[in-house]
């Protein structure tokens, strides 16, 4: 999970969503109170679950470590095949717009003809 979160595309997308969430909370007081209540509820559930799940996780730790290593290798291969994952979301959007702009212009020309 940490490796996926550290990918530029994922990390920058999370930053964009986080900024939008914070901005929405600031701009809309009613939503802020709902979001604050939801955050407190999630935090309480997380804390309660963590204490119950800890013994199970300790038992499964060797299996989780093996799965993590396997997932890491798969993620590495995926990163080699999809260099897009190493770019921030802003660059991906910019590259996509740049790639699509001539094609959209061609379609507009064809439709207007």
N, C-alpha and C positions, 0 to 999 in steps of 0.2 A: 504494500500500500504506500509506503514511504517513497519507494522508487517511482511509482506511478505519479504520486503527488509532486515529485521533483522534476518531472518532464516539463519543459518550457510551456508547451501547449496547455497542459492541465493546470499548471501553476498560474499562468496568466489568465486562464479562463476563470479559475477560482477567485483571483484578484478582482476581475471585472464583476463577477456575481456578488462578491462581498461588498464592493463599492456601491453597486446598485441597491443592494439590500440596506446598507447604511444610509444611503441617500433617501430611499423610500421611507425609512423609519423617521428620518429628520423632517421630511416634507409633509408627512401625514400623521398627525398625533394619534388618531384613532387606530391606525395600523400599528403604530409604535407600541401601544398598550397591548394589543393582541400578540404582536411578535415577542414582546418582553415576557408575557405569560407563557407563550409556547416555549421560549428558550428556558425558562425556569422549570417547566414540566419536563423537557428533554434532559436537562441537567439532573433533576431528581431521579428520573428513570435510569439514566446512565450510572449514577452513583449506586443506586440500589442493585442494578444488574451486575456491576463490576464486582461487588462483594460476593455475589452468588456464583458468578462464573469463574472467579479466580481459581478455585480448586480444580475445576474441570480443565482450565487452560494449563495448569501445571502438569496434569496427567497427559495432555495432548501435545505438550511442548516439543518432543522429538518429531512427531508427525508434522506439526506446524513448521518446524525448521526445514524439514525435507521438502514440504510443499512450497515454502518460501524460496528455497534454492532453485527448484524447478521453475517456479514462476519468474524468478529473476532472469534465468537463462532465456526463457521464452520472451520476456520483455526486451532483452538485449537484441534478440533476433528481430523482433518487431520494429525496434528502433532503427536497425540497419535497413530494413525494407521500407520503412515509412519515415524518412527524414523530417517530414512535416511535424512529427511529435517533438522535435527539438526546437521548433520555432514558436515564438509567442503568438497568441491569438490575433493580435493587431497585425502582425506581419502576414499571417495566413489570410486574413481578410483582405489586406492590401494586395497580396499576390493574386488572390482569386478575382478581385475586381479588375486588376490589370489584365489578367488572362481572359476574362469574360467581356470586357469592354468592346474590343473589336467585333466580337461575335454578335453582341447585342446591336451594335451599329449596323452590321450586315443585315440582321433580321429587320430592323427598322426600315432600312433602305428597301428591302424586298417587299415589305408590307406596303410602304408608301407608293411603290411602283405599281 
